[in-house]
């Protein structure tokens, strides 16, 4: 339980947010773009809003019978924070890293969940709900194109598609002549 307490405190949402901010800031300076900072800020604000709204709406008691300061036990905010912060780190590093790097956020969520269960701080469904919520947030960030926008790929894809149409038109024109 002492080891679990170290993990829970070391991976506390405030600690992870600070580390993610520093990582994002460094990456933004390297890229000379504020897009990574904007991307991370939007993702974090959305995550906090959805997590807090869910906690308030559900209002579930923790294993000790307490509601807690943030509205309830479901979903686990610690699990959400670990998976989203590590997942955003992966999205910032994309496309330079392979698919296996997604095991890092998954492992972080499992580690946090196991420690929270050892400490009897959450029900197992709270942890599963936190993992699912975090996965949903990351999936939305990917599907919406926000991660591609952060890397400037949307503009490049549009320019490539536009120049591709011009070359097709030129080819059709030369064939018809």
Buried (B, 14 or more C-beta within 10 A) or exposed (E): EEEBEEBBEEBBBEEBBEBBBEBBBEBBEEBEBEBBBBBBEBBBEBBBEBBBEBBEEBEBEBBEEEEBEEBBBBBBBBBBBBBBBBBBBBBBEBEEBEEEBBEBBBEBBBBBBEBBBBBEBBBEEBBBBBBBBBBBBBEEBBEEEBBBBBBEBBEEEEEEEEEEEEEEEEEEEEEEE
